[in-house]
Amino acid sequence: MFGADVTPATTILGPGADADVAIVGGIHGDEPSGVRAVRRVIESNPSFQRPVKLVIANPPAVASHRRYLDVDMNRVFPGDPASPDQERRLAAATLKEINDCSVVLSLHSTHSYDDPIALVSRSNPPVQGLAARLPVSHIVDPTPCFDGAFPACAPVVSVEAGRQLTEEATENATDIVAAFLRLTDALPGEVPTTDSTYYTVTDAVSKQPDTDYELQIENFEVVEPGTTVARSEDREYVADDAFVPILMSETGYDDILGYKGETAGTSLSSARATWGVPPRSSD
């Protein structure tokens, strides 16, 4: 079905062929909400005011309903077009597809949280400004811990749209896409303001492989020292220090429970001060 020369599936809608904005789904093949949201846009063929590029990044994994076939695509950017690993080639091809875009929305889903979460790099202030206007309550800089992630090497705001394989995640992804298209002037209309809190990922929380854990805490609720974070049949993980749980789940990752984080601010300006980003008058 797919050969060695497989490429991302790309559609451009709107006037002209030089798209400056893009929406990407399907980096992970077992996260259908983003793919469905992208396909809804393609099927509805709206009257865009500017060209928009719509990309399914990993068609073989999407067709197989698997997170990846060779390696996790969202850990190997910028990729390698000559690699024997399919996802490394697709990562390089996806970057080539969005090379001329000033901003990109990348859609994912998660095992850890019902509501949308935005992830942005501290190195890209314009993307931070756009994320701050999306309808999300939590905006996270994963830079210290996410090697090879898409937002680290392109102007990408990555959104975890909700719990994996739920209709709610698809509806959330669809709403995020509509907001993104309005914020980038591809569609008319206003996006209501959302109060967001900003976070920095500081560390990963390891777990024993092939062990069933029961999570004892809630994401984005501060964990105090001495709190039991997770239990298995024969062990407990107890917090040594205070942290904010981010993308923590019992089944989302093979070798970690998720991530520790800390609050960076309750406004974009305060978060940027924490991240060491110079203030910008344009946001």
Number of C-alpha atoms within 10 A of each C-alpha: 5 9 8 9 9 15 21 21 15 15 14 16 19 17 13 11 12 14 19 17 23 25 27 27 28 31 31 28 25 20 28 24 29 32 27 19 25 24 18 13 16 14 9 8 11 13 13 16 17 19 19 25 22 27 25 25 28 27 22 22 21 22 13 12 16 13 18 21 18 12 13 19 29 20 16 19 24 23 23 17 16 10 12 11 17 26 30 24 24 27 29 20 20 26 18 11 19 23 13 13 18 15 21 23 24 26 28 30 28 23 17 21 21 17 17 23 25 25 24 27 25 22 18 17 19 17 23 25 17 17 27 24 19 28 21 22 15 21 29 26 25 23 19 13 15 16 13 18 22 26 26 21 14 21 24 29 28 26 27 28 29 25 22 22 15 14 13 16 28 24 17 25 28 22 16 22 22 19 21 26 23 18 18 16 15 20 17 14 12 10 15 9 11 13 13 20 20 23 25 28 23 18 17 19 14 14 19 13 10 8 14 15 21 14 17 13 17 17 17 20 11 16 21 15 13 12 15 16 21 20 16 14 9 8 11 13 18 15 15 12 10 15 21 23 24 28 22 26 24 19 17 15 15 13 15 17 25 22 22 24 23 19 18 22 19 15 14 22 17 16 23 19 14 16 17 11 15 10 13 11 5 6 13
